[in-house]
Amino acid sequence: MAKSARASTKKTARSRIRSTVYAPVEQARLERLSARLMASIAQSSTPRTTSADHMDEDDLVDATTRQEQHTEDQAFKAAQQGNLFFDLPLPLSLMDEDSSGDESEDEAFYRAIGLFGDIQGFGMDNTLRVCLT
């Protein structure tokens, strides 16, 4: 680029600031992130046992109830944050292979999905649970 004294002075000043001010700040940030990562790894590492590999039915039931409770807690927290949940009825064209279904119903369904930010899952009564975020 330019080889004037002014340009060289600016380049020198920038590199000096980079090495004296920004480099130590960046190094300290990397050390903090590394320490936090190591702490989270140390917390999450648990010794594996052979009995954990063989779950009996009671443990399986407990795990599923915990998972259901966790999803219910997530839904409750999301509802507290002001998110809105809706159950959209599935169009017939998605449920039965034989039915041709109404195209306007399909278009309305896909437009509704496009409006929502998060699909939660399927309901028991052939509905799609969505969340407006």
Secondary structure as GFF3:
##gff-version 3
##sequence-region A 1 133
A	DSSP	alpha_helix	5	17	.	.	.	ID=ss1
A	DSSP	pi_helix	18	22	.	.	.	ID=ss2
A	DSSP	alpha_helix	23	44	.	.	.	ID=ss3
A	DSSP	alpha_helix	50	53	.	.	.	ID=ss4
A	DSSP	alpha_helix	57	80	.	.	.	ID=ss5
A	DSSP	beta_strand	84	89	.	.	.	ID=ss6
A	DSSP	alpha_helix	92	95	.	.	.	ID=ss7
A	DSSP	alpha_helix	103	115	.	.	.	ID=ss8
A	DSSP	beta_strand	118	122	.	.	.	ID=ss9
A	DSSP	beta_strand	127	132	.	.	.	ID=ss10
###
